Amino acid sequence: MICALLVDPDDAPDFPGGTAEVLGRPLAAYPLLAAKGARYVRRLFVSSASQTVARVAAQLGAVNLTPPQAAGEERLSDEALIRHGYRQVADDLKTENIPLELLVILFANTGAVSSALIDEGVQAMLDDAALDSAATVSRYDRWNPRRAMREGPDGLLAPYAACVEDAGAPWFPDWGAVVARPRVLDALTPDSPPLAYLGKRVRPLEQLGGGPIDRQWQVPKLEYWLKKQGVRGTEAPQPIPKLQPAPKTDRR
């Protein structure tokens, strides 16, 4: 079975992504709507401590999982959130003897993802068993590593990576969607480096203008992106559904 898991990274200091509203809807609704509209995705799962995200999950028929608990004020990495949620999804399916074929990973603070891109990624994974994942990426020529600078000991700017050769257009993962194989997610550990959930062989799903919303001023950019995809805003408040029953107590 192919499922989707939405995780909720810690918010940026000045933007409450877990409770944010874009075009009259909670921000987290957009990645879930994209997954719900994808032809390959059969079940939706959400791991978030936000009541807003939980209500969106209930409204769209997603299963609410138990979110991981950070120690003190520690910020959980994306890898930790994905590892925790993936294990709960796999355990949930095991109760029905259903194997997890692929997992579509989504992020509550990233609305720039479409059903078509999710389907493209899943199809690529089905066609090529050697792929570890397929991930949405956006082209940011202005942020080419060859142009990056750092502040030197003398307080002046110096090239950050002068040794980087010109390798063409820079494509950055934009946290829209990742279609990952269980074998890659099984290998995640508490010490896994950033983006370890992508694996080594990654098919790019190219788009323009994606990325998480970390600052308030980025909201108009996302609204423009959504409108270009044909999404319309809503002036009427969304109904607040009742939350689903608490998850099974044996989930870890």
C-alpha positions as a Python dict, from the first residue, in 0.01 Angstrom:
ca = {
    (1, 'M'): (0, 0, 0),
    (2, 'I'): (111, 356, -70),
    (3, 'C'): (42, 600, 214),
    (4, 'A'): (115, 963, 295),
    (5, 'L'): (257, 1094, 622),
    (6, 'L'): (244, 1463, 715),
    (7, 'V'): (490, 1572, 985),
    (8, 'D'): (492, 1908, 1160),
    (9, 'P'): (842, 2057, 1202),
    (10, 'D'): (901, 2308, 1480),
    (11, 'D'): (784, 2651, 1371),
    (12, 'A'): (1008, 2942, 1289),
    (13, 'P'): (1021, 3197, 1574),
    (14, 'D'): (806, 3454, 1397),
    (15, 'F'): (563, 3231, 1208),
    (16, 'P'): (318, 2984, 1368),
    (17, 'G'): (308, 2730, 1086),
    (18, 'G'): (108, 2478, 1290),
    (19, 'T'): (-181, 2723, 1323),
    (20, 'A'): (-123, 2943, 1016),
    (21, 'E'): (-393, 3030, 765),
    (22, 'V'): (-340, 3077, 391),
    (23, 'L'): (-621, 3175, 152),
    (24, 'G'): (-873, 3111, 426),
    (25, 'R'): (-756, 2758, 505),
    (26, 'P'): (-504, 2616, 752),
    (27, 'L'): (-164, 2591, 586),
    (28, 'A'): (-143, 2218, 663),
    (29, 'A'): (-457, 2154, 457),
    (30, 'Y'): (-276, 2207, 126),
    (31, 'P'): (-24, 1921, 137),
    (32, 'L'): (-296, 1689, 268),
    (33, 'L'): (-533, 1794, -12),
    (34, 'A'): (-256, 1725, -264),
    (35, 'A'): (-206, 1375, -124),
    (36, 'K'): (-579, 1311, -104),
    (37, 'G'): (-610, 1404, -471),
    (38, 'A'): (-320, 1183, -582),
    (39, 'R'): (-435, 867, -757),
    (40, 'Y'): (-184, 636, -589),
    (41, 'V'): (-218, 739, -223),
    (42, 'R'): (-459, 520, -29),
    (43, 'R'): (-427, 642, 332),
    (44, 'L'): (-329, 964, 505),
    (45, 'F'): (-148, 989, 838),
    (46, 'V'): (-61, 1299, 1041),
    (47, 'S'): (189, 1342, 1324),
    (48, 'S'): (146, 1681, 1493),
    (49, 'A'): (86, 1827, 1837),
    (50, 'S'): (-111, 2115, 1684),
    (51, 'Q'): (-488, 2106, 1741),
    (52, 'T'): (-533, 2298, 1416),
    (53, 'V'): (-345, 2034, 1218),
    (54, 'A'): (-531, 1757, 1402),
    (55, 'R'): (-866, 1908, 1302),
    (56, 'V'): (-755, 1935, 940),
    (57, 'A'): (-651, 1570, 954),
    (58, 'A'): (-992, 1469, 1089),
    (59, 'Q'): (-1167, 1675, 822),
    (60, 'L'): (-973, 1506, 543),
    (61, 'G'): (-996, 1154, 681),
    (62, 'A'): (-636, 1121, 798),
    (63, 'V'): (-529, 911, 1095),
    (64, 'N'): (-383, 1114, 1380),
    (65, 'L'): (-66, 957, 1517),
    (66, 'T'): (105, 1021, 1849),
    (67, 'P'): (368, 1293, 1787),
    (68, 'P'): (717, 1245, 1932),
    (69, 'Q'): (813, 1423, 2251),
    (70, 'A'): (1126, 1639, 2259),
    (71, 'A'): (1341, 1653, 2570),
    (72, 'G'): (1306, 1996, 2729),
    (73, 'E'): (1341, 2269, 2468),
    (74, 'E'): (1522, 2045, 2223),
    (75, 'R'): (1413, 2081, 1862),
    (76, 'L'): (1340, 1754, 1687),
    (77, 'S'): (1498, 1721, 1345),
    (78, 'D'): (1298, 1640, 1034),
    (79, 'E'): (1470, 1301, 1034),
    (80, 'A'): (1350, 1229, 1388),
    (81, 'L'): (993, 1333, 1304),
    (82, 'I'): (987, 1118, 991),
    (83, 'R'): (1146, 819, 1164),
    (84, 'H'): (891, 834, 1446),
    (85, 'G'): (590, 876, 1216),
    (86, 'Y'): (706, 611, 970),
    (87, 'R'): (731, 347, 1240),
    (88, 'Q'): (377, 421, 1355),
    (89, 'V'): (245, 399, 998),
    (90, 'A'): (422, 66, 945),
    (91, 'D'): (291, -68, 1277),
    (92, 'D'): (-61, 44, 1192),
    (93, 'L'): (-56, -142, 861),
    (94, 'K'): (91, -454, 1022),
    (95, 'T'): (-227, -497, 1225),
    (96, 'E'): (-400, -563, 890),
    (97, 'N'): (-109, -758, 738),
    (98, 'I'): (-66, -488, 475),
    (99, 'P'): (291, -412, 359),
    (100, 'L'): (391, -50, 309),
    (101, 'E'): (521, -14, -46),
    (102, 'L'): (599, 359, -53),
    (103, 'L'): (555, 650, 185),
    (104, 'V'): (480, 1002, 62),
    (105, 'I'): (633, 1241, 318),
    (106, 'L'): (473, 1585, 353),
    (107, 'F'): (539, 1883, 577),
    (108, 'A'): (276, 2090, 758),
    (109, 'N'): (461, 2416, 689),
    (110, 'T'): (495, 2360, 312),
    (111, 'G'): (191, 2418, 94),
    (112, 'A'): (368, 2419, -243),
    (113, 'V'): (295, 2062, -351),
    (114, 'S'): (51, 1925, -607),
    (115, 'S'): (-124, 1595, -667),
    (116, 'A'): (40, 1574, -1009),
    (117, 'L'): (390, 1595, -864),
    (118, 'I'): (310, 1329, -605),
    (119, 'D'): (180, 1099, -879),
    (120, 'E'): (488, 1169, -1091),
    (121, 'G'): (712, 1074, -801),
    (122, 'V'): (522, 756, -720),
    (123, 'Q'): (521, 648, -1085),
    (124, 'A'): (896, 703, -1108),
    (125, 'M'): (948, 487, -800),
    (126, 'L'): (726, 212, -935),
    (127, 'D'): (909, 216, -1268),
    (128, 'D'): (1260, 201, -1119),
    (129, 'A'): (1316, -22, -817),
    (130, 'A'): (1672, 110, -782),
    (131, 'L'): (1551, 455, -679),
    (132, 'D'): (1562, 534, -307),
    (133, 'S'): (1325, 830, -332),
    (134, 'A'): (1175, 1101, -548),
    (135, 'A'): (1173, 1453, -406),
    (136, 'T'): (1036, 1790, -510),
    (137, 'V'): (1307, 2043, -585),
    (138, 'S'): (1309, 2409, -686),
    (139, 'R'): (1573, 2590, -887),
    (140, 'Y'): (1744, 2875, -704),
    (141, 'D'): (2018, 3016, -925),
    (142, 'R'): (2078, 3309, -690),
    (143, 'W'): (2165, 3066, -411),
    (144, 'N'): (2423, 2873, -611),
    (145, 'P'): (2689, 2746, -364),
    (146, 'R'): (2953, 2915, -579),
    (147, 'R'): (2803, 3252, -485),
    (148, 'A'): (2784, 3185, -110),
    (149, 'M'): (2998, 3396, 123),
    (150, 'R'): (3112, 3368, 482),
    (151, 'E'): (3249, 3613, 734),
    (152, 'G'): (3620, 3561, 786),
    (153, 'P'): (3827, 3614, 1102),
    (154, 'D'): (3895, 3971, 990),
    (155, 'G'): (3522, 4047, 975),
    (156, 'L'): (3522, 4066, 595),
    (157, 'L'): (3336, 3848, 348),
    (158, 'A'): (3523, 3564, 182),
    (159, 'P'): (3408, 3288, -58),
    (160, 'Y'): (3227, 3015, 133),
    (161, 'A'): (3302, 2734, -110),
    (162, 'A'): (3550, 2859, -365),
    (163, 'C'): (3647, 2500, -444),
    (164, 'V'): (3302, 2413, -579),
    (165, 'E'): (3315, 2368, -955),
    (166, 'D'): (3042, 2492, -1184),
    (167, 'A'): (2807, 2194, -1210),
    (168, 'G'): (2505, 2355, -1375),
    (169, 'A'): (2174, 2472, -1233),
    (170, 'P'): (2138, 2432, -854),
    (171, 'W'): (1830, 2236, -748),
    (172, 'F'): (1740, 2249, -379),
    (173, 'P'): (1503, 2012, -197),
    (174, 'D'): (1201, 2230, -117),
    (175, 'W'): (1018, 2017, 143),
    (176, 'G'): (713, 1982, -78),
    (177, 'A'): (691, 1604, -104),
    (178, 'V'): (923, 1306, -81),
    (179, 'V'): (825, 960, -203),
    (180, 'A'): (1049, 724, -7),
    (181, 'R'): (1104, 350, 13),
    (182, 'P'): (1070, 176, 349),
    (183, 'R'): (1424, 39, 320),
    (184, 'V'): (1561, 393, 337),
    (185, 'L'): (1337, 490, 628),
    (186, 'D'): (1426, 170, 813),
    (187, 'A'): (1789, 284, 804),
    (188, 'L'): (1720, 614, 984),
    (189, 'T'): (1880, 643, 1327),
    (190, 'P'): (1886, 915, 1595),
    (191, 'D'): (2220, 1024, 1448),
    (192, 'S'): (2113, 1037, 1083),
    (193, 'P'): (2237, 1349, 901),
    (194, 'P'): (2003, 1602, 737),
    (195, 'L'): (1808, 1468, 439),
    (196, 'A'): (1909, 1109, 517),
    (197, 'Y'): (1551, 1007, 439),
    (198, 'L'): (1621, 1079, 71),
    (199, 'G'): (1873, 798, 38),
    (200, 'K'): (2138, 806, -235),
    (201, 'R'): (1948, 760, -562),
    (202, 'V'): (1697, 1044, -579),
    (203, 'R'): (1470, 1130, -871),
    (204, 'P'): (1410, 1509, -886),
    (205, 'L'): (1053, 1635, -919),
    (206, 'E'): (1123, 1978, -1060),
    (207, 'Q'): (899, 2271, -982),
    (208, 'L'): (927, 2646, -931),
    (209, 'G'): (890, 2845, -611),
    (210, 'G'): (846, 2570, -357),
    (211, 'G'): (971, 2572, -2),
    (212, 'P'): (852, 2585, 358),
    (213, 'I'): (696, 2897, 507),
    (214, 'D'): (935, 3015, 776),
    (215, 'R'): (851, 3386, 776),
    (216, 'Q'): (530, 3586, 756),
    (217, 'W'): (641, 3767, 441),
    (218, 'Q'): (656, 3434, 255),
    (219, 'V'): (280, 3383, 279),
    (220, 'P'): (199, 3600, -27),
    (221, 'K'): (448, 3395, -229),
    (222, 'L'): (269, 3074, -136),
    (223, 'E'): (-69, 3230, -211),
    (224, 'Y'): (60, 3325, -557),
    (225, 'W'): (191, 2969, -608),
    (226, 'L'): (-143, 2817, -505),
    (227, 'K'): (-342, 3049, -729),
    (228, 'K'): (-118, 2955, -1023),
    (229, 'Q'): (-219, 2593, -955),
    (230, 'G'): (-587, 2691, -973),
    (231, 'V'): (-652, 2695, -597),
    (232, 'R'): (-916, 2944, -492),
    (233, 'G'): (-939, 3115, -158),
    (234, 'T'): (-1236, 3084, 73),
    (235, 'E'): (-1397, 3363, 268),
    (236, 'A'): (-1628, 3131, 457),
    (237, 'P'): (-1475, 2982, 771),
    (238, 'Q'): (-1400, 2613, 742),
    (239, 'P'): (-1615, 2386, 960),
    (240, 'I'): (-1434, 2254, 1264),
    (241, 'P'): (-1469, 1874, 1270),
    (242, 'K'): (-1455, 1666, 1581),
    (243, 'L'): (-1120, 1509, 1652),
    (244, 'Q'): (-1079, 1138, 1591),
    (245, 'P'): (-1044, 896, 1882),
    (246, 'A'): (-705, 879, 2048),
    (247, 'P'): (-448, 657, 1871),
    (248, 'K'): (-389, 303, 1986),
    (249, 'T'): (-200, 287, 2314),
    (250, 'D'): (53, 35, 2182),
    (251, 'R'): (187, 272, 1916),
    (252, 'R'): (545, 378, 1977),
}
